[in-house]
Amino acid sequence: MNRRLFLRSSIAGSLALSAAGCSRSLQNGGERSAAEAKPFELDELTFSQLREGLESGQYTSKSLVEMYLRRIGEVDAGGPAVNSVLEVNPDALPIAEEMDRERAAGRVRGPLHGLPVMIKDNIDTADRMATSAGSLALAETHAPQDSGVAAALRKAGAVILAKTNLSEWANFRSNRSTSGWSGRGGQTRNPYALDRNPCGSSSGSGAAVSANLCAAAIGTETNGSIMCPSTINGIVGIKPTVGLVSRSGIIPISHSQDTAGPMTRTMADAAILLGALTGVDPRDEATRSSEGRSFTDYTQFLDPNGLRGVRIGVARSHWHRNPRVAKLAENAVAAMKEGGAEIIDPVDLPNREFGGATFEVLLYEFKDGLNRYLASSAAPVKTLAGLIDFNERNADKEMPYFGQETFLLAEEKGPLTDKAYQAALAICRRLSREQGIDKAMDEHRLDALVAPTGGPAWFTDLANGDHSGGGSSTPAAVSGYPNVTVPMGFAYGLPVGISFFGRAWSEPTLIKAAYAFEQMTKHRRPPKFLPTADLA
């Protein structure tokens, strides 16, 4: 059964949708025009607005789940066919009903109680949904234990509505891959222009949030995988300091860079979601360093005047080459100055590629981390070598457009005790931290650095792969430091964002500044599911 039929069947099973209506939406092949995309009652509603609806009795958690499931059926599986949802949770409605019973009994777990959230399909959920990283090799693999992220969401009372599609293996299989494509899920499309790419690897999470298929979603990032799909899909993304959010039960690339984080339509929602995810997890040693540095409530830093007196460095070495994006970024910096920020311009950071050392580190850590994950999982393949063999044997389905060059390079690497790995890691840490972000912030007494997050979405090209215009995610990614992206406007009819990044554990400062910028400018506009972009 293909993904769309599987998804249709799952939604119909949950909702008993009209068979005729569902069939019509799926048979149109995703060619529905923007004018035919139906209005949606929950469009752009925030956590606070949904919570008010629950408290007033306007909504129940069950009714919210039902509405979002119908929206998925109309817009994702059918309609414009965004294709961002890989699998809906067959237990979402019973979970929502339990949250309603708890609310009626006076037990409200927190601001996420009863709210539907999606989760990227490289994050373990111990339920009837698979965790596959988009690969057919793991399509039937069910996690024996919740990831730290899934456990935190359940504890907060959130309803895990679905697993989102992603760039297969978090975009670490090939050097010419197409973002948003997985063997299990196919190609996710950008809701602003369906022929454009949603970026990756958290493609489905970004597109689903932007298209109002859920209240919010969780993405993961090694380098740019929250930042890029957030900017390209016109939403807010937070890439936390490595160690602030547990990585236990997340299919790994790099233990020195990987983290999960919120993807939402507003800074306020991102702050709420981040607070639910923090805490020390015995299964992730890195979280021990967050003790005394994390918060369970980041909404306390949402200050509309939060730019006043903040020293912001303009990272010109990571400025975008596209003239329209550059102009929007100049306007963004001017708005920050108008909001009371002290602008220091320019501030330089080291070369973003660090001489290739970053890729060397990722190859070593990927092989080590993935072999460990697979060995302890219920997956039928237990090693990276086994995955390579599976892909070769199933090349027609797994490698119809691009190969597994990165897998092959990683498989050649030795253990983490190799001097080559240790030297590369030392280079990355020195250039990104002591001689990078920390040095720049010390020299200029900065509170944050800013740069355009990336360029507008490119055309999806399965034949040639991605051709992104670049971005600014690398310094924060390689250092393991926090990064926040917020919409800053539209170029060629497509959304782009501005990034605020800085020292380790500086999420409160970044949230404060980014929220103030968001409230001043309010650039977020919902997508119209156009067949192609309006370039005016």
Secondary structure as UniProt FT lines:
FT   HELIX           3..15
FT   HELIX           19..27
FT   TURN            28..30
FT   HELIX           34..36
FT   TURN            41..44
FT   HELIX           47..56
FT   HELIX           61..71
FT   HELIX           72..76
FT   TURN            79..80
FT   STRAND          85..88
FT   TURN            90..91
FT   HELIX           92..104
FT   TURN            105..106
FT   TURN            111..114
FT   STRAND          116..120
FT   TURN            121..122
FT   TURN            133..134
FT   HELIX           136..138
FT   TURN            139..140
FT   HELIX           148..155
FT   TURN            156..157
FT   STRAND          159..164
FT   HELIX           168..171
FT   TURN            175..176
FT   TURN            179..180
FT   STRAND          181..182
FT   TURN            183..185
FT   STRAND          186..187
FT   TURN            194..195
FT   HELIX           203..210
FT   TURN            211..212
FT   STRAND          216..221
FT   TURN            225..226
FT   HELIX           227..232
FT   TURN            233..234
FT   STRAND          236..239
FT   TURN            242..243
FT   TURN            248..249
FT   TURN            255..257
FT   STRAND          259..264
FT   HELIX           267..277
FT   TURN            282..283
FT   HELIX           285..290
FT   TURN            291..293
FT   HELIX           299..301
FT   TURN            304..309
FT   STRAND          311..314
FT   HELIX           316..318
FT   HELIX           323..338
FT   TURN            339..340
FT   STRAND          342..344
FT   TURN            352..353
FT   HELIX           354..356
FT   HELIX           357..375
FT   HELIX           384..393
FT   HELIX           395..398
FT   HELIX           405..411
FT   TURN            416..417
FT   HELIX           419..429
FT   HELIX           430..437
FT   HELIX           438..444
FT   STRAND          448..452
FT   TURN            462..464
FT   HELIX           474..479
FT   STRAND          483..491
FT   TURN            492..493
FT   STRAND          494..501
FT   TURN            504..505
FT   HELIX           507..521
//
